[in-house]
Every structure is written in structure tokens, then in C-alpha cells.
């Protein structure tokens, strides 16, 4: 009896398996085409100037990773402006090093708040 059941289930199982594999293969081809179409457009790379503002106070643990992530974007026409808000750690040193390497990155040092 089990031999008869396996003869029926086996072709159905393989048919379903082949249909699922074909579906996922076609889906991956469609995704590949869409990604290629998206990244080949010049407007993605060279649009209007975008200013990215990054406020930073005592962010020596995070600021380099944040700026490197922003520098690795596909969009190319941007500037990064870091507002150093009176950091007492090495935030300004790290940002200054990155500013020296990349002309798109600028730093503005904040002024202390008035007493009143």
C-alpha cells in the first residue's frame, strides 16, 4: 500500500518543487533587472545638491562610522555639514581628519550658549 502512495506523491512533489524553483528563479531575474535599471540612471548619481546636516556633541564613538556611511552613498552631488556642538572628546579631531580627506565634508563649530 505504501508503495502505491509513493508513486502518486512523488510526481506531485517534484512538480511542485520544479514550479517553486522556476518561480523564484524568474523572481530573481526580475529583481536583477530592476536593480540594474535603477542604478543605471544618471539622475540617481547626479541630481541637485543635497546638504546633509549632522549635529554632533561628544560622538567620538560614532561620528567616523556615521560619516563613512554617508560618504558611501550612490548619490554623488551632496555635501556633509557637521555641527560640532562644543564636544569635549575627540569628535572634532576625527571630523577634521575626514574633512582633510574629503572636500564634500565641512565642519562648523558651535558657540557656547550665553549665560542667560
ABEGO torsion letter per residue (X at the ends): XAAAAAAAAAAAAAAAAAAAAAAAAAAAAAAAAAAAAAAABAAAABBBBBBBBBBBBGAAAAAAAAAAAAAABABABBBBBBBBBGBABAAAAAAAAAAAABAABBBBBBBBBBAX
